[in-house]
Amino acid sequence: MSGVEGPIVLIQSLTVIVQDVEMYRELKIKKGRDRSLRNRHPWVFSGAAVHIPDYKNGEIVEVVSFSGEILGYGFFSPGSQILCRMFEFAGSKTGNFNDEYFYEKIKRAADLRKRIISGDTDCYRLINAEGDFFPGVIADIYGDVAVLQILIKGAELLIDVIADSLADLGFKNICIKSPGINEIEKVDIPFSFIRGGSESSVVVKENGLNFIVDPEHGQKTGFFVDQRDNRELVRTFSGERKVLNAFCYTGGFSVYALSGGAGLVHSVDISADAVEMTLENIKINSGDKGDLQSGNHKAVKADCFEYLRTMEDDFYDLIILDPPAFVKSSRGVERGARGYKDINLSAMKKIKKDSLLFTFSCSHHVNADLFRKIVFSAAADSGRDVRVLAQLSQSKDHPFSIYHPEGEYLKGLMLHVE
């Protein structure tokens, strides 16, 4: 090779490298408004942008500082207050975000679950949106069925990539379900199987207990797998106790309490379908198929607020309060806080002395500090001595980024009431 040929070859190879890098359109941040992005918070609010460009919904954009420094890449959402959701932080231009890039992201999430899911369990969360650096995507696993919730257009455009990745990981049946409430942006996708197919409901196992899950008709993806660790905690402390499971949904806490040797369990929910499903879940864990004493259980269709206010004094010595989200938006915080206080105050007034209260909030707009203040207010009004035995959160397969505290949506307290 002559002295001239070498540089030419080098220049040609550099040209190939540059051509392999896709050019993404810029989203420029106002001066002084990029601190949260530098701290790896994944949301760009509309007010932080120099202007809102006329880009396509779901388009991948390159987010840059006011001076032009690259901060990372995200999905553009022009109709949302959150203008962009970051999936990659980078200080320089990076390569194409192709199918392989997103497959590796999903595979890393799956590998993590293999390390943290223990016990006799085949239902868990595989992808937890920002918690797995893949905003807009929820994937819950029920046996060989993967249930997807797609929350933003950027994720919707990747449905085939996501489905193919899950199929490569061994999941034969993959369905998609729109959220019951479009909490992020309106993505209207009817329930359907996009790979394989399955019956409308499946039986799964969690910590050795059986549960019927109906992905199509059930809330969220069909079952609240985020409470797995807390259900196990309830099982540990249920021996010989009289247990009330308020807002029981499909009876997860009730099954665990009976498995833990509870003297009796009452499951209460306003939904007749939820009460029926609770009875079915008790049944499949009893008799020939399990060891639960179903005779120690009673399901009641009732308004939980009214039930808690009028229930017998000093009867229950373990109460679980796991209501649906009372707060759907920032405007509803005050009203929702009153609801949380109401049920906690009723439980604290009525519960037997020397008892346990497990209380939860899954409202995104009620953070852990506010929830504790609400429970503190209820305890003060009850006139009882109340101690915090444990602070509770979502199960380990629902990770959240330390830079994104909003991902810690489930808050709970295990309380001792004197």
N, C-alpha and C positions, 0 to 999 in steps of 0.2 A: 504494500500500500504506500503510495507517495504521500509527501507532506500535504498535498492539496486534497487528496481523496478523503483523508481522515475527517477533517472538519465538515465536509459535505455530507458524509454518512451520518455524523453526529447531528447535524442540523435536520436531516431527513427524519431521524428517529425522534427527535424532539417534536417535530411537526406532527408525527403520528400520535404522540402522547397528548398534545394539545387538542387534536381532533377527537380523541377519545373522551374528552371531558365535555359533557353537555353544558351549554350556557343557560343558566336560569335567570329569569328576569328579577330585578331588584325590588325589594321592599325596604325603603329607607326609613330609619328611626330618627325622631327629633333629637336635637342636641340635648344631652343631659337626661334622656329617657331610656338609656340602654343598660342601666345598672343591673336590673333584674335579669336581663339576658346574659350579661357577663357572669352573673351568679347562677346561670343555667336554669332559670325559671322558664318553663316551656310555652308560656302564653304571651302573645303580643296583642295588647288591647288596641282598639281602633284609634284611641286618642294619642297613642305613642307614635303613630306613623306621620311622616311629613305630609303625606296626602294618601288617599285611598285610590290606588291605581285601578284601571279598568282591566283587571286580569280575570281569567276564568275561575269560577268556583272550583276548588279542589286542586288547582295548579300548584306545583312545587315552586317555591320562590326562594331566592337567596336574600337573607336578611342582613342588612349592612347598617353600620353606624352612620351618623351624620357626616363623618369625615370619610366614609367609604370603606371602612374596615369590615371584613366579613365576620359575622357573628354565628351564622349557621343557616340551616335550611328547614323549611316547614311547609305545611299545607295551608294554602290561602283560602279564607272564608269571608268573602266580602259582605255577606248578609248577617254576620254575627258580631257581637260586641268584641269577641275574641277574634281578631282579624287574622291571626296566624297561629298555628300550633306547631311548635318545633319538634322535629324528630331526630335532628342531628346538629350538634354544636361543633363548629369547626372554625379555625382561625384563618383558613385559606381555602381556595377553590378545591372542591373534592370531585371525585369521579361520578359517573352516572349512577343514579339511584334506580338500578335495574331490578329484574325479578330476583336475581341472586342476593342482592343487598337485603331485600325484605324477607327472603327465605331465611337468611342467616339471623336476622333479628328475631323471627319466630322460633327458630331452632334454639337460640340461646335462652329464650323464655321457657321452652320445653325442657331443656337440660336443667334449668334451675328447679323446675317442679319435680323432676326426678329425684333431686337431692333433698327436697323439703317436705314432700308428701310422704307421710309414714302411716303405718297401720293398714288395715284391710279396707282400702279406700279406692274407688274408681270414679269419683266425681270431684272436680276441682276447677279452679280458674287457670287457664293456660296463658291468656294474654289479658293484661289489665291496663290497657290504654297507656296513659303517660307513665304509669308505674313500670311498664316494659318498653318505654321509649317508642311507643307506637300509638300516638293519639288517635282517638276516634274508633278504636277497635277493642271490643270485648269478646273473648272466646271462652266459654265454659264447656267442660268435658263431662259427659254422662255416659260412662262405659265407652262404647265405640262411636258415640254420637257427639259431634262438636256443634255447639250452638253459638252462632255469631250475632253480635249486635253491632251494627255499623252506625256511627253517630255523626260523621261528617262526610262531605262529598269527597274529600281527598282519600278517605278510606274506601268509600264506595267504588271509586275508580280502580281500586286494587283488589276487588273481590276475587277475581280469578286467580291472582297471584297468591292471595291468602288461602283460598280453597285448595289450590294445588300443593301448597306448602304443608297444609294440614294432612292432605292425602298422603304425601311423601312420609309424613311422620307416623302413618298407620291408622288414621281415623277414616273409616269407610263411609260413614254417613255424616254429611255436613249440611246444616240448615242455617238459614238466615232469618232473623226476626228483628223488626223495627222496635225501638223502645216504646213502652206503653205511653210515655210522655217524652216528647222530643226536647230533652233538657239542654241540648247543645245547639243543634240547628235542624231544620226540618229535613229528614231523610225518610222518605216514604217507600219502604220495600215490604211487600206482603210476605208473610211466612211461606217459606218454600224450602225444599231440599235442593241444593245446588250440586251435591255429589251424593250418589247412593239414594237411600230412602229408608224409612223406618216406621214403626207403629207410632201412633200419636203420643204414647207414653212409654217410658222405659223404667225398669227397676234397677236402681244403683245401690252401691254399698258405701257407707261412710263409717269408718271406725268399727266395722263389723256389724253395723245395723243397716237394715234395708229401707229404702225409700222409693216411692213411686214419683217420678218426675214427668210432668207434661210440658215440654218446651213450647208447644204452640199456644196453649191456653193458660198456662201458669204465669205468675208475675215474673217480671224480668226474664231470665232464661229458663225459669221453671222451678228453681230451688235456690235458697239463699246459702250458697256454699261459703259465704264470707263469715258465717257464724260457727263454723266447724269447731274451732278451738274453744269457743265459749260454751258450745253445747257439751263438749267433753268436760269442761270445768263444772257445769251444772250436774252432770252425771256423778262426778266425784263427791259432791256435797248433798246428794239427794236422799241418801239412805234413811229410811223410816220417816221421812218428812212428808207433810201435807203440802203439795205443790200446786200453785196456780200459774198456768201459762196463759197470760193475757195477750191478745193479738196473736193467736197461735199459728195462723196461716195453715200449713199442712202438718203441723204437729212435731216439728223437729225437736224442740226442747222437751216436749212431752215424752217422746220415745226414749230420749236419753235419760230423763228423770226416772222413768219406769225401769230402764236397764240398770240404773244405779240403785235400785231397791227402794224407791219412794213408797210410802205407805198408801198414798193415793195421789192422783193427778187430775186436776180439772183443766180442760182446754177450752178457751173462750174466744170466739171470733164472730163478727157480725155477718160474715159471709157463709151461707149455707154450703157452698161448694168447698170452702176451706175446712169446715167442720167435717164434711163427708170424707174428704181426703185424709184428714187427721185420723179418722176411724179406720180407714183402709191401711194407713201406715202402722197403726197399732196392731191391726190384724195380721199383717204379713210378718210381724216380728213376734207373734204369739203362737201358742199351741204347737202344732207339728213343725212349724217353720221358724220358731224362735222360742225364747224363754221369758218373754214379758208376761206379767200377770195382768192381762187386759181387764180383768174384773176390778182392778184398782183404778180404772180410768173412766172419766165421764166427760163427754164433749157437750158444750153448751153454745147454742147460737144466740148471741146477745151483743148489745152495744157495750164495749169494754169500759167506756167511761162510766156508764150507769152501773154496770156490774161492780166495778171497783168502789163506787160510792156507797152501794147498798149491801155489799157482802157482809157476812157475819164477822163481828169483831173477834180477834184472838183465835182465828181458826187456822189460817195458813201460816206455816213457818218457813216457806220459801216461795217467793213470788218473782216471776219473770215478766218484765215489761219490754217487749220488743215491737213497738208500733211501726206502721209505715211512716215514711217521711212526712212530718207535719208542715215542713217548710219547703215550698217548691221554688221560691225566688227570694231575693233579698228583701222585697217588699213585704213578704209574709213572715218575717222573723218574729216580730212582736206577738202576732197571733199564735204562731207555732209554739213560742216559748210558754204561752199560757197553757197550751194543751199539754206540753211536757210536765209543767208544774202540777197541773190538775191530777194527772194519773199518778205521779210520784207522791203527791201529798196524800191522796186517798190510800195508796198502798202503805205508806208509813204510818198513817193513823190507825189502820185496821190490822196490820200484821201482828202476829203474836210476839211477845217479848223474846229476846235472844234469838232473832231470826235473820235470814239472809234475803236480800233484795238484789236482783240482777236487773239493771236498768240500762236502756240503750237509746241512742238516736242515730239514724242513718241519714239525716238531713245534711246535705253539703254545706248549707248556709248557716249551720249551727256548729261552730268549732268546739274543740274540746274544752277550752276555757269557759265559753258561754254555757255549755252543757253543765259543767260543774257548778257554775253560779246558779243555774236554774234548780238543780238538785239541792244545792245548799239552801236556797230560799224555801223549797218544800220542806226540808228537814227542820229548818228554823220554825216554820209555821206549825209543824207537827208536834213540837215540844218534846221530841224523842232524842235520845243520844244516838248519833249515827256515826259510824266509822267507815272509812274507805279501806277495804281489804285488798283490792286490786283495781288497777285501771286497765280497761279492756279495749281491744281494737279488732280490726278485721283479721281473718286468718292469714297465715304466712304466704299463701299463694295469691294474696292480693297486695303485692308490694306497692309502695309509693316512693317517689323520689324524695330524697331529703331536701332537695331544692324546690319541691312542689308540695307544701303542706296541705294544700286543698285535696290531695289524693287520700288523705286519712279521713275518709268520710264517715266511717263507723266508729262511734264513741260509746264506751260503756263503763259502768262502775259496778263492782261487786261490793255491796254494802252490808255491814252488820248493824242491825237495829236493836238497841237495848230494850 
